[in-house]
Amino acid sequence: MMRTAVMNRRAVVRALPKAGAKPAVGTDGGARFVVPALSVHQELAALVASGLSPADALRAATINAAAALDLDGEVGEVKVGQRADL
């Protein structure tokens, strides 16, 4: 049962870019058992395990996440004029 659920989620993730959607990484910060920094790493690994390239997974955590929050152009890239915390 759990394996089927994981396989279904992975199929949805693979279908998103094909449908023109841009996956974005987020956390459920404040939720029980969620460690914010660790959960992002786990989500990136899950995206790659689902079939996204490592580069697309990083885009999901940077450029796409900024766009999902309507912050593209301000954050999400290491670029002159954008806020960055490296």
N, C-alpha and C positions, 0 to 999 in steps of 0.2 A: 504494500500500500504506500509506504513512504517513498520507495524507489520510484513508483509511478508518479507521485506528486513531483518529485525532483525532476524527472524526465519531462513532465509536462511544463514545468517552469522553464527549463532549459530550452524547450521548443519555442516557447513564447519569446524568450530573449533573442533567440536566433531569428525569429520572424520580424522583430521590431525594425531593424535597419532596412530589411527588404520592403517593408511597408512605408518607409520614409520617416519613421520615428527615430528620435535620437535618445538612446538610453541615458539616464542620468543617475549618478550614485548619490545616495543620501543615507543618513542614519536615523535611527529612532532614538536619538539622544534623550536620556531621561527615562527610557523604558527599562523595565526590569531585565536584568541579565545582558544588557547591551553595553559594551565597552566602546565608546565612540571611536577612538583611534584604531582599535583592533577590528571593529566591525567594518570599517572602510576597507581594510586589507582583505578581510574575508569576502566582502562583496566584489572586490576587484577579481579575486581568485575565482569566484563563482561565475562572473561574467566571462572570463577566459575559458573556464570549464564548459560553459554553455555554447562556445563557438565564436565569441568575439575575439579579435586579435588583441594582443596586449596593448597596442597603440590605441585601438578603439575603446578598450576598457579605461585607459588613462584619459581619453577624451571625455568619457562618461563622467569621470570624477573631476574634471576641470572645466573645459569649455562648455560642455553640455549641461553640467550642473549649474554653472553661472547663468546660462540662458534660461534654464528652468525656473530660476529665481528672478528672472528679468534683470540680471546684473551683468549681462554680456557687455563688453566694452569697458567695464570697470574692473572686473576680476575674472579669473579663469585662465589667464595666459600670463606668461612671463614676457612682458612687452613694455616698452616705454609708454608711460601715461597710465598704466594700470597699477592698481595696488597689488603688492605681492609680499608674502612673508615666507622667505626661504630659510 
